Amino acid sequence: IVRASSAVNASSAVKERTNNSFRILWWKRRKLTLQQSISGRKGAQVYTLKMAENLEKKLIDKAGTGVTFDSWEFAGEIGVDHEKVVGTLKSLWGAQYVDMKQQETRFYTLTDEAEGYIQSGSPEFQFLRIVSGGSIAAAEAKKHSIGFGKCMRNKWLKKEGDGFSLAVKLEDLTDELQSNLKTLKENDGAEDCLDKAVIKDMNKRKLLKLVSRKHYTVNKGQEWAPERKKFSTTLTKEMIETGSWKSADFKETNWNSTGLRESAGYLHPLLLVRMEYRKILIGMGFEEMPTNKWVESSFWNFDALFQPQQHPARDAHDTFFIKQPASCTLESVPKDYVERVKTVHEIGGDGSIGYRYDWSLEESKKNILRTHTTAVSTRMLYQLGVDYKKSGVFKPKKYFSIDRVFRNEHLDATHLAEFHQVEGLVADRNLSLGDLIGVIKTFFAETGITEIRFKPAYNPYTEPSMEIFGYHPDLGKWTELGNSGMFRPEMLAPMGLPKDVRVIAWGLSLERPTMIKYRIKKIKELFGHKISLETTQTSPLPRLDGRVATEV
């Protein structure tokens, strides 16, 4: 092993040890390292504070000689794990007792299979020795698949009937694989001792393992001393009382350190967007509705909205029905209101002919997971009608809600069986479809989504009705954002609202605008059990100018 220059010229640059010397040392220590690993797993030796102090003292003494030494070699000499040596060296380096420079040595080691080939020859030559006595049947040859395949590719065999025999003389051939493996072992796994193509072929046959070992060359530091001086890290009460702080040496404080990042909760991207949407709607004068009922009766979810009981949306393939309890009593709903809803379904009123069917009270009692937060809107509008009857004065209202709804839908890139709905409504006299379009465009302009389209649609409880679409730049297509319309008179009349009162309303998905905002192509990457928890920590704040924040 090449030694560095002596302490006579300690201040001058010292030659580093060569990779070759390090590889030799590694091969000598291979058995010792394995024994240390086994001993550590068995817990045969506990690394104590006294041992740590002894190791530190040995390293200080070694550095004091002025001779550059290698951390890996030093660990081998004293029989201590290299990681513990490195840990102590870094502590000494921080106090400038030593200077250290990281080195990396790469070399190859042989697998057990390769060691076997050095002893017994390569699979192809093992097969050739079997065939050298004559010929071998095809069925028997296939049992030695590796050797047989190599021999066939090298054209060392010829076909004879149902078997194979040698096409070359065995004494004229050289087992190159065995020879190359011996060469690599003799050169302690050096990368440059064989041609790159040969190394690549050995790696392909999984005969080698590349070892990359990090170690350090160590020199005497500027603040070296025979004994390490202990520094105080904080000013204590005892120091002040005894006055020992006057003679104490304090460790320097790094005022530029950022410190450890505190572990805390993070808002999901949906909650970030929900927070911004809520601010926008409140800023537009909307009042938030209570949405704490996930389970609703079919009456409030469907019937009060003038949605017929035979409508496909009320089937099991679109709605989740509750098994227990399967129905409710509707005792909290005034009977006269239930009767008015029944009448408008069966025969209509005020110019409407209704749906012309026998309305079932039992059907309206069925419990479901709400399919939309419009069930909440219906309750709020009914209360407006009750207040109007009591006071004789109608007060215009603007309501909104953002909460979860459930639908038995087919799952795809933009659909889930549960999602968050942003719903809003405005109740006032003589509203029009133009007011609805204006409110929706104003809302989305505040969110940064300016490419909006409307498409005529049908809803049983709104007329006219419109679907809302927004352009997704990454999917390259228009994505449905929600639905909108004006509530039908058949829905509002049973509530007791004035005849000139119109209600414009819309329901928007929270997930799809969030996907557009964060450039997410699949909804399962945003919501559900497949989402990465890291996403909630790294999600930027949603910017409302059409972008997302790059800095938080």
C-alpha positions in Angstrom: 0.0 0.0 0.0 1.4 3.3 -1.1 2.0 5.5 2.0 1.6 9.3 1.9 4.4 11.7 2.7 5.6 11.9 6.3 5.0 14.5 8.9 8.3 16.3 7.8 6.2 18.1 5.2 2.7 17.9 6.8 1.5 21.2 5.3 2.2 20.1 1.8 -0.3 18.1 -0.3 -0.3 14.4 0.4 -0.7 11.8 -2.3 -4.0 9.9 -2.1 -4.0 6.2 -1.9 -4.7 4.5 -5.2 -7.9 2.6 -6.0 -5.8 -0.6 -6.5 -4.5 -0.5 -2.9 -8.0 0.0 -1.6 -9.4 -3.0 -3.6 -6.6 -5.2 -2.1 -7.5 -4.0 1.4 -11.2 -4.7 0.7 -10.6 -8.3 -0.4 -8.5 -8.9 2.8 -11.2 -7.5 5.0 -14.1 -9.2 3.3 -14.2 -12.1 5.7 -13.8 -9.8 8.7 -16.7 -7.6 7.6 -19.0 -10.5 7.3 -18.1 -11.7 10.8 -18.7 -8.2 12.2 -22.1 -8.1 10.5 -23.1 -11.4 12.0 -21.8 -10.4 15.4 -23.8 -7.1 15.2 -27.0 -8.9 14.3 -26.6 -11.2 17.3 -26.1 -8.2 19.6 -22.8 -9.7 20.8 -21.3 -6.2 21.4 -23.0 -3.0 22.4 -21.3 0.3 21.3 -20.9 2.2 24.6 -19.9 5.8 25.4 -16.6 4.6 26.6 -15.9 2.9 23.3 -16.9 6.1 21.4 -14.4 8.1 23.5 -11.6 5.6 22.9 -12.3 5.7 19.2 -12.2 9.5 19.2 -8.9 9.4 21.1 -7.4 6.9 18.6 -8.4 9.1 15.7 -6.9 12.2 17.3 -3.6 10.4 17.9 -3.6 9.0 14.4 -4.2 12.5 12.9 -1.5 14.0 15.2 1.2 11.9 13.5 0.8 14.2 10.4 0.5 11.1 8.1 -2.6 10.9 5.8 -4.6 7.8 6.5 -7.6 6.1 5.0 -10.8 5.8 7.1 -11.6 2.3 5.7 -8.1 1.0 6.4 -8.2 2.5 9.9 -11.5 0.8 10.7 -10.0 -2.5 9.6 -6.9 -2.1 11.7 -8.8 -1.5 15.0 -11.7 -3.8 14.2 -14.5 -1.1 14.3 -17.4 -0.6 12.0 -16.5 1.9 9.3 -19.8 3.9 9.8 -18.8 4.6 13.4 -15.4 5.7 12.4 -17.0 8.1 9.8 -19.4 9.4 12.4 -16.6 10.3 14.8 -14.5 11.8 12.0 -17.3 14.1 11.0 -17.6 15.3 14.6 -13.8 16.0 14.7 -13.9 17.6 11.3 -16.7 20.0 12.6 -14.3 21.1 15.4 -11.4 21.4 12.8 -9.4 18.7 14.6 -9.0 16.9 11.3 -9.4 17.6 7.6 -11.1 14.9 5.5 -11.9 14.4 1.9 -14.4 11.9 0.5 -13.2 9.3 -1.9 -15.2 6.7 -4.0 -13.8 3.4 -5.1 -15.6 1.2 -7.6 -14.7 -2.5 -8.2 -16.3 -5.8 -8.9 -16.8 -8.8 -6.7 -17.7 -12.3 -7.9 -21.0 -14.0 -7.2 -21.1 -17.5 -5.8 -21.9 -18.8 -9.2 -18.8 -17.1 -10.7 -16.6 -18.6 -7.9 -18.0 -22.0 -8.9 -17.0 -21.4 -12.6 -13.4 -20.6 -11.5 -13.2 -24.0 -9.8 -15.2 -26.1 -12.3 -15.1 -24.2 -15.6 -17.9 -22.3 -17.4 -21.2 -24.1 -18.2 -20.3 -24.4 -21.9 -17.0 -26.2 -21.1 -18.6 -28.4 -18.5 -21.1 -29.4 -21.2 -18.2 -30.0 -23.7 -16.5 -32.4 -21.3 -19.8 -34.3 -21.0 -20.0 -34.6 -24.8 -16.3 -35.3 -25.4 -16.9 -39.0 -24.6 -19.1 -39.5 -27.7 -22.5 -38.0 -28.3 -25.4 -36.9 -26.2 -29.1 -37.3 -26.7 -31.2 -34.2 -27.4 -33.4 -34.7 -24.4 -30.3 -35.0 -22.1 -28.6 -32.0 -23.7 -31.6 -29.8 -22.9 -31.1 -30.5 -19.2 -27.9 -28.4 -19.5 -29.7 -25.5 -21.1 -27.0 -22.8 -20.4 -24.0 -24.8 -21.6 -25.9 -26.4 -24.4 -27.2 -23.0 -25.7 -23.7 -21.4 -25.6 -22.1 -24.4 -27.4 -24.8 -24.2 -30.2 -24.3 -20.5 -30.6 -20.5 -21.0 -30.9 -21.0 -23.8 -33.4 -19.1 -26.3 -31.2 -21.7 -29.0 -31.7 -23.1 -30.8 -34.7 -26.3 -32.8 -35.1 -26.0 -36.6 -35.3 -29.4 -38.4 -35.6 -31.3 -37.7 -32.4 -28.3 -36.4 -30.6 -25.3 -34.1 -30.7 -21.5 -34.6 -30.9 -18.5 -32.3 -30.9 -17.8 -30.3 -34.0 -14.4 -29.1 -32.7 -11.5 -30.6 -30.7 -11.8 -29.8 -27.0 -8.0 -29.3 -26.7 -8.1 -26.5 -29.3 -10.5 -24.4 -27.2 -9.9 -22.1 -24.3 -12.4 -21.5 -21.5 -12.3 -17.7 -21.9 -15.0 -17.1 -19.2 -13.0 -19.0 -16.6 -9.9 -17.2 -17.6 -11.5 -13.8 -17.4 -13.0 -14.5 -14.0 -9.6 -15.5 -12.7 -8.0 -12.3 -14.2 -10.7 -10.2 -12.5 -10.2 -11.9 -9.1 -6.4 -11.6 -9.4 -6.7 -7.9 -10.1 -9.0 -7.4 -7.1 -12.0 -6.6 -9.2 -10.5 -3.6 -11.0 -12.8 -2.2 -13.6 -10.1 -1.6 -16.2 -8.4 -5.1 -16.0 -10.8 -6.5 -18.7 -12.4 -5.2 -21.9 -15.7 -3.4 -21.3 -17.5 -5.8 -23.6 -16.3 -8.7 -21.5 -17.4 -7.0 -18.3 -20.8 -6.3 -19.9 -21.3 -9.9 -20.9 -20.4 -11.1 -17.3 -22.9 -8.6 -15.9 -25.5 -9.9 -18.3 -24.9 -13.4 -17.0 -25.2 -12.0 -13.4 -21.7 -13.1 -12.4 -20.5 -9.8 -11.0 -21.6 -7.3 -8.4 -20.4 -3.7 -8.7 -19.3 -2.3 -5.3 -19.2 1.4 -4.8 -17.5 2.2 -1.5 -17.3 5.7 0.0 -14.4 6.4 2.3 -12.2 9.3 3.4 -8.6 10.4 3.4 -7.8 12.1 6.7 -5.2 14.7 7.6 -4.3 16.8 10.7 -6.7 19.8 11.1 -5.9 23.4 11.9 -7.3 23.2 15.5 -5.7 19.8 16.3 -4.9 19.2 19.9 -3.9 16.1 21.9 -7.1 16.3 23.9 -10.5 17.4 22.5 -11.8 20.4 24.3 -15.5 20.2 25.3 -17.6 23.2 24.3 -20.8 24.3 26.0 -23.8 24.5 23.8 -26.1 26.6 26.0 -25.9 29.1 28.8 -27.4 27.4 31.9 -28.8 28.7 35.2 -26.0 27.0 37.0 -23.3 28.8 34.9 -24.8 32.1 35.8 -25.1 31.4 39.5 -21.5 30.0 39.8 -20.0 32.4 37.3 -18.4 29.5 35.4 -19.7 31.0 32.2 -16.8 33.5 32.3 -14.3 30.8 31.6 -16.4 28.4 29.6 -15.9 27.9 25.8 -19.2 28.0 23.9 -19.9 26.3 20.6 -20.4 28.7 17.7 -24.0 29.1 16.6 -25.0 28.8 13.0 -27.5 31.6 12.5 -28.0 30.7 8.9 -29.3 27.2 9.7 -33.0 26.7 8.6 -33.6 24.1 11.3 -35.7 21.1 11.1 -39.0 21.2 9.3 -41.9 20.7 11.8 -44.2 17.8 11.2 -47.7 19.1 10.8 -50.9 18.5 8.9 -51.4 19.7 5.3 -54.4 20.7 3.3 -55.5 18.4 0.5 -55.6 20.1 -3.0 -59.4 19.8 -2.9 -59.5 21.6 0.4 -57.2 24.3 -0.9 -59.5 24.9 -3.9 -62.6 24.6 -1.7 -61.2 27.3 0.6 -60.7 29.7 -2.4 -64.1 29.0 -3.9 -65.7 29.6 -0.5 -64.0 33.0 -0.3 -65.1 33.9 -3.8 -68.8 33.0 -3.1 -68.8 34.8 0.2 -67.3 37.8 -1.6 -70.1 37.7 -4.1 -72.6 38.0 -1.3 -73.6 34.3 -0.9 -74.5 32.8 2.4 -73.3 29.2 3.2 -76.0 26.5 3.8 -75.7 23.7 6.4 -74.8 20.4 4.6 -74.3 18.0 7.5 -76.9 15.4 6.2 -75.3 12.9 3.9 -78.3 10.6 4.3 -81.5 12.1 2.9 -85.0 11.0 2.3 -86.2 10.6 -1.3 -88.7 13.3 -0.5 -86.2 16.1 -0.1 -83.7 14.7 -2.6 -86.3 14.0 -5.4 -90.0 14.6 -4.8 -89.7 18.2 -3.5 -87.7 19.0 -6.6 -90.6 17.9 -8.9 -88.6 14.8 -10.0 -91.0 12.0 -10.9 -90.8 8.7 -8.9 -90.3 6.7 -12.1 -87.3 8.8 -13.2 -84.2 6.7 -14.1 -82.0 8.7 -11.7 -84.0 7.2 -8.8 -83.1 3.6 -9.8 -80.4 1.6 -8.0 -78.0 1.8 -10.9 -77.8 5.6 -10.3 -78.5 6.0 -6.6 -77.2 4.4 -3.4 -80.1 3.2 -1.2 -79.7 2.7 2.5 -80.4 -0.8 3.8 -80.9 0.0 7.5 -82.9 2.0 8.1 -84.4 1.7 4.6 -87.0 4.4 5.2 -88.0 7.4 7.4 -91.3 8.7 8.7 -91.2 12.2 7.2 -92.8 13.4 10.6 -90.7 16.6 10.5 -92.2 17.6 7.1 -95.6 19.4 7.4 -98.4 17.2 6.0 -99.9 20.1 4.0 -96.6 20.6 2.2 -96.4 16.8 1.4 -99.9 17.0 0.1 -99.1 19.9 -2.2 -96.1 18.1 -3.5 -98.3 15.0 -4.2 -100.9 17.1 -6.0 -98.4 18.9 -8.3 -96.9 15.5 -9.2 -100.2 13.9 -10.0 -102.3 16.7 -11.6 -100.0 19.8 -11.7 -101.3 23.3 -11.1 -101.1 26.9 -12.3 -101.0 25.8 -15.9 -99.0 22.6 -15.4 -100.6 19.1 -15.9 -98.1 17.4 -13.7 -96.7 13.9 -14.5 -100.1 12.1 -14.5 -99.2 9.1 -12.2 -100.1 7.9 -8.7 -97.6 9.4 -6.3 -96.4 7.1 -3.6 -95.7 8.3 0.0 -93.8 5.1 0.7 -91.5 5.7 -2.2 -90.7 9.2 -0.9 -89.8 7.8 2.5 -86.8 5.7 1.2 -83.4 6.7 2.6 -80.6 7.3 0.2 -77.1 8.8 0.1 -77.8 12.3 -1.3 -77.2 12.5 -5.0 -76.8 16.3 -4.9 -76.8 19.1 -2.4 -79.9 20.5 -4.1 -81.7 18.5 -1.3 -80.3 21.2 1.1 -81.3 24.0 -1.3 -84.9 22.6 -1.3 -85.1 22.8 2.5 -83.7 26.4 2.5 -86.2 27.5 -0.2 -89.1 25.9 1.7 -88.0 27.8 4.8 -88.1 31.0 2.7 -91.7 30.2 1.8 -92.6 29.6 5.4 -91.0 33.0 6.4 -92.9 34.8 3.6 -96.2 33.4 4.9 -95.5 34.6 8.4 -94.2 38.1 7.5 -95.8 38.8 4.2 -92.4 40.1 3.0 -90.2 38.2 0.7 -86.4 38.7 1.3 -84.1 37.9 -1.7 -81.4 35.3 -0.8 -78.2 34.0 -2.3 -77.1 30.6 -0.9 -74.2 28.3 -1.6 -72.8 25.0 -0.3 -69.7 22.9 -0.9 -69.9 19.3 0.3 -69.8 15.6 -0.7 -72.5 13.8 -2.8 -72.8 10.2 -4.0 -73.8 8.7 -7.3 -73.6 5.1 -8.6 -71.7 6.1 -11.7 -69.2 4.3 -14.0 -65.7 5.1 -12.9 -63.3 6.7 -15.4 -60.7 9.4 -15.7 -63.1 12.2 -14.6 -65.9 10.3 -12.7 -66.1 8.8 -9.2 -68.9 7.4 -7.2 -68.5 10.2 -4.7 -67.4 13.8 -5.3 -67.7 17.3 -3.9 -70.4 19.5 -5.3 -70.3 23.3 -5.4 -73.9 24.5 -5.5 -75.3 28.0 -5.5 -78.7 29.6 -5.9 -80.2 33.1 -6.1 -83.9 33.6 -5.2 -85.3 37.0 -6.3 -88.1 38.5 -8.3 -88.1 38.4 -12.1 -84.7 36.7 -12.6 -83.8 35.4 -16.1 -81.5 33.0 -17.8 -79.2 35.9 -18.6 -78.7 36.4 -14.8 -77.8 32.8 -14.4 -75.2 32.9 -17.2 -73.8 36.2 -15.8 -73.4 34.8 -12.3 -71.7 31.6 -13.5 -69.3 33.5 -15.8 -68.4 35.9 -13.0 -67.7 33.0 -10.6 -65.4 31.2 -13.0 -63.7 34.4 -14.0 -62.7 34.8 -10.3 -61.3 31.3 -10.3 -59.1 31.9 -13.4 -61.1 29.5 -15.7 -62.2 31.8 -18.6 -62.9 29.2 -21.3 -66.5 28.3 -20.5 -69.3 27.0 -22.7 -73.0 26.3 -22.1 -75.0 23.5 -23.7 -78.8 23.1 -23.5 -79.8 20.2 -21.3 -82.8 18.6 -19.6 -83.4 18.4 -15.9 -86.8 17.4 -14.3 -86.7 20.3 -11.9 -85.2 23.1 -14.0 -86.4 24.7 -17.2 -84.5 26.0 -19.1 -81.4 24.0 -18.2 -77.8 24.1 -19.2 -74.7 22.0 -18.8 -71.4 23.9 -18.1 -68.1 22.9 -19.8 -64.6 24.0 -19.1 -61.5 23.4 -21.3 -58.8 21.1 -19.9 -55.5 22.1 -21.5 -53.7 18.7 -20.8 -56.6 16.4 -21.8 -57.1 18.7 -24.8 -60.9 18.6 -24.6 -63.9 20.2 -23.0 -64.7 18.7 -19.6 -68.1 18.9 -18.0 -68.0 21.1 -14.9 -71.6 21.0 -13.8 -75.2 21.7 -14.5 -77.5 24.7 -14.1 -81.0 26.1 -14.7 -84.0 27.9 -13.4 -86.2 26.0 -10.9 -89.6 25.1 -12.3 -92.8 26.7 -11.0 -94.0 23.2 -10.0 -91.2 23.0 -7.5 -91.5 26.5 -6.1 -95.4 26.8 -5.9 -95.9 24.2 -3.2 -93.3 26.0 -1.1 -95.6 29.1 -0.9 -93.2 31.5 -2.6 -94.6 34.5 -4.5 -95.4 33.8 -8.1 -93.0 36.3 -9.5 -90.1 34.9 -7.6 -87.6 33.0 -9.8 -84.7 30.9 -8.5 -81.5 30.4 -10.6 -79.3 27.6 -9.5 -76.2 25.6 -10.5 -74.2 22.6 -9.3 -70.5 22.3 -10.1 -68.0 19.6 -9.4 -65.1 20.6 -7.2 -62.8 17.8 -8.5 -62.9 18.8 -12.2 -61.9 22.4 -11.8 -59.2 21.3 -9.4 -57.9 18.8 -12.0 -57.8 21.6 -14.5 -56.0 23.9 -12.0 -53.4 21.3 -11.0 -53.0 19.7 -14.4 -54.2 16.3 -13.2 -55.4 13.9 -15.9 -57.0 11.1 -13.7 -59.4 11.9 -10.9 -58.0 8.9 -8.9 -54.7 10.7 -8.6 -56.6 13.5 -6.8 -59.1 11.8 -4.7 -59.2 8.3 -3.2 -57.0 5.7 -1.7 -54.4 5.8 -4.5 -53.4 9.4 -3.9 -49.8 9.9 -2.5 -49.7 11.5 0.9 -46.7 13.5 -0.3 -49.0 15.3 -2.7 -50.8 17.0 0.2 -47.4 18.3 1.5 -46.1 19.6 -1.8 -49.3 20.9 -3.5 -48.9 24.6 -4.3 -51.5 27.1 -3.4 -54.1 27.6 -6.1 -53.7 30.9 -7.9 -56.9 32.5 -9.1 -55.3 34.0 -12.3 -55.3 30.8 -14.2 -52.1 29.3 -12.7 -51.0 27.5 -9.6 -48.4 29.0 -7.3 -44.8 27.7 -7.7 -43.7 29.0 -4.4 -45.5 28.8 -1.0 
